[in-house]
Amino acid sequence: MEPIEILNQFNSCYLKIQAIAQNENWLLLIAEKKIDPEAATHLGDVLHYLGEAMGCVEEIVEVKFNQESEL
């Protein structure tokens, strides 16, 4: 898998998880305390760390793109 493909997969996951975090049903589960309130924190952590991983891969993609542009 090429770095750009990895980045695209990470981005896809990020968008899906972000949609869950903003979903009305998810928010109701937390508000009504039907699930551990820390679940929201954990989901936020997942988004944070996935974003960090994406940033690392973006650097590789940019370097590779710049190298290819110079050729």
C-alpha angles and dihedrals in degrees: 000000000000120000091250090054090050090050091049091051092049090049091050091051091046092053092048093049091045089053089053092049090054096041115120093224092052091049091048092051089056096041092050090046092235088138132032108287088225087070089082090053091049092050090050089051091052090053091047095050093042088052090051091050090049089053091055093050091045089060091055092047091050093049091048091047091050092048091051091048090055092056 
